[in-house]
Amino acid sequence: MPELNVLFLREDELEALRLCDLEGLDQVGAGEQMGVSRGTVQRLLKAGREKVVQALVKGEALVIGEAGETQTTKAE
């Protein structure tokens, strides 16, 4: 049975993506909403976008949560 790679999208990464890419806020505005610096928002966006694109392009599972960066599981 093939193994499926699982990527974990942290909740703060998802929130940065939501605020900037869905709601249209700039990084400064998103940082104000989240209570973090613009630089932190930039880092969260980069990490979140990489995970989303990797999941889409490579057919990997994307899980929202804090369980870890990656893990491998059996695909059913």
Secondary structure by P-SEA (a helix, b strand, c coil): cbbbbbbbbcaaaaaaaaacccccccaaaaaaaacccaaaaaaaaaaaaaaaaaaaaabbbbbccccccccccccc
